[in-house]
Amino acid sequence: MNKLNAVMSLVVMMLAACGESNLSITEATYQPKIAVQGILIPGQVPQIKISRNFPVNVVIDPADIPIPNASVTISDAAGVRRTLLYNPQTQAYEAQFDVAYNTTYTLNVEAGIDGRTLHASATTTVPNAGFKILEERSNLGSMVYRQRDAQGNLINFDVVFERSPGTGYYLVSLVALDADTSKFIYDNPFRELTAEDVFTDFEEYKYLYYWLQDRPLTPGISNTEILSLFTFFYSRYRVIIYAADRNFRDFQITHELLQGIDGNYHEPAFHIEGDGIGVFGSAVADTAYFEILRP
C-alpha cells in the first residue's frame, strides 16, 4: 500500500468511528468570562473592546454586553503602563500612544461580572517593520469581471507585497465598497442566486477574507492573486492585508472550526490567561484598492 492510500484508509476509519455530535449545554456549565477583542496595529489608535458572556437561554439586552467600567491597562517590555479609558461612541477602551514594531505588550483587565471580580491578561509581540503593499508591481486598477487576455486566459487582480521578517501568516480582507443588490454579479460561475438570496446573506458577499500561510520568514517579496471567487459585485474594492502575530493567526484560524473530525467541540485558541476569552493580538497592515467594471 502506498503512502497516499494508507493516509486515505486512515481518514476513512476515523470518519467511520465518529458518531453524530451531541452538544449539551446546561445552565450549570456557565462560567462568567471577560470577552476581549483587540488587535494592536502601528499607526492606529489602540482600541480594545471589553464585554461579557451570558448563560444560554436568557434574553440579552445589547446594552448589557459591553463592560464600560472595567480596569484596562497595557504595559510594554520596558515597564511603561498605560491606562485605557472607555469611549462610549466606539464602545472600546482607548489610549493615545504609538504602537511600536517588534515590541511586546501585555494587556491586563479587571472587571466585575455577576458579583464576581474577574481578571484576564494576554501578551502580544507586534510583527517587525517592513511589510508594505507594492502597488507599482501589483495588478490593481480597473478590469471587467473575469477579464481575459488575448489568449483567452483569465486575468486576476494581483497584490504584491514586501513581507514582514519573521511573519509567515497574512490575512487578506476584502470589502465591496459599492455593494448593492443591483450591482451583484448574478452571472457568475459559482452560485445561482436571486436578489432575495443576496439580500438575505448580503454581508456574506460584501465582506470576504482568506489567509496566506507558510510564507517565508525572511525579508522578500510575495504576492496573492484575488480570484473572482472572492468578488461578487460590480464595485470598488478595498483590500487590507494584515501581517499577523501568533495570537491573531491562531484565533483567526480556529474560531470558525469549533467541531473537530471526531465530532467533539473545541474552543478557539484564545492565548488569554485567567478569566478571559477572545483575542488580544497585533498586526502590521497596508491597504490598496481595485475596481470591477461591468462588461
PyMOL commands that set and color helices and strands:
alter all, ss='L'
color gray80, all
select helices_A, chain A and resi 3-17+27-29+62-64+135-137+181-183+195-200+202-206+228-230+246-254
alter helices_A, ss='H'
color red, helices_A
select strands_A, chain A and resi 34-40+47-52+71-76+81-87+92-94+104-113+116-125+132-133+141-144+157-162+170-176+207-212+221-226+236-244+273-274+276-293
alter strands_A, ss='S'
color yellow, strands_A
deselect
rebuild
show_as cartoon
